[in-house]
Amino acid sequence: MAKLVSKVYGDALFETAMEKDRIDVLYEEIVSLVPVLEGNPELMALLNNPRIVKEEKVTIIHQVFEGRVEEELMGFLTVVVEKDRQNDLIPIFAYFIQRVKEYKRIGTVSVTSAVELSEEQKARLQEKLLETTDYVMFEMNYQIDSALIGGMVIRIGDRVVDSSIRTRLYEMKKELSQLQMA
């Protein structure tokens, strides 16, 4: 249910941003707003308090955000609170951010390597990924896992390219065990 709510509201926000040609502005504001919401559990608790009527919650939203966020975002926040969906704000914003990234063809890449990659290796990897995908830009996230022994694991969305030595050894072990049984 929460996924449906975030999709419906996220799509509505995206369509509004498209209609008013405010994608970039709203994207930047929402990216900045998410840590604020996550970092203020008191605000979220206040907005989710059943003893506080919706009108008061809307007033609180206006007191906190009016003049600090775009008019479209202020209106969106008001609607979300009026519809009693404030608990879904972060998932809604996460969906919106992902939708904007898809629209702008910005991919998120997770690279796990056995050792730290040099800046030159990172640049070459990003260049190669841009050549072989439909994305025009990537947000690169690098991690080190010495258990890979060597090579790397690259994740883009639900696609995984695993060229780690650990995986190759595992596959060789599997093949050898099948040969011994035959």
Residue pairs with C-beta under 8 A, 6 or more apart in sequence:
2 88
2 91
3 91
5 85
5 88
5 91
5 92
6 88
6 91
6 92
6 94
6 95
7 95
9 80
9 85
9 88
9 92
9 95
10 92
10 93
10 95
10 96
10 99
11 95
11 99
12 76
13 26
13 76
13 92
13 96
14 23
14 96
14 99
14 100
14 103
16 22
16 72
16 76
17 23
17 26
17 27
17 72
17 100
20 72
22 70
22 72
23 100
23 103
23 104
25 70
26 70
26 72
26 73
26 96
27 96
27 97
27 100
29 69
29 70
29 73
30 73
30 93
30 96
30 97
31 97
33 69
33 73
33 93
34 90
34 93
34 94
34 97
37 43
37 44
37 89
37 90
37 93
38 90
43 60
43 64
44 86
44 87
44 89
46 52
46 57
46 60
47 57
47 60
47 61
47 81
47 86
47 87
48 86
48 87
52 60
54 81
54 82
54 84
57 81
57 86
58 78
58 81
58 82
61 74
61 77
61 78
61 81
62 74
62 78
65 73
65 74
65 77
66 74
69 77
77 89
80 86
80 88
80 89
80 92
85 92
101 107
101 108
101 139
104 136
104 137
105 134
105 135
105 136
105 137
106 135
106 136
106 137
106 138
106 139
107 129
107 133
107 135
107 137
107 138
107 139
107 156
107 157
108 138
108 139
108 141
108 156
108 157
109 126
109 129
109 138
109 139
109 140
109 141
109 154
109 155
109 156
110 141
110 143
110 154
110 155
110 156
111 117
111 125
111 140
111 141
111 142
111 143
111 152
111 153
111 154
111 155
112 142
112 143
112 144
112 145
112 148
112 152
112 153
112 155
113 142
113 143
113 144
113 145
113 148
113 151
113 152
113 153
114 144
114 145
114 146
114 147
114 148
114 149
114 150
114 151
114 152
114 164
114 165
115 144
115 146
116 144
117 125
117 142
117 152
122 140
122 142
125 154
126 138
126 140
129 135
129 138
129 154
129 156
130 136
130 137
130 138
133 156
135 156
147 166
148 164
148 165
148 166
149 164
149 165
149 166
149 169
150 164
150 165
151 162
151 163
151 164
151 165
151 166
151 167
151 168
152 163
152 164
153 160
153 161
153 162
153 163
153 164
153 167
154 160
154 161
154 162
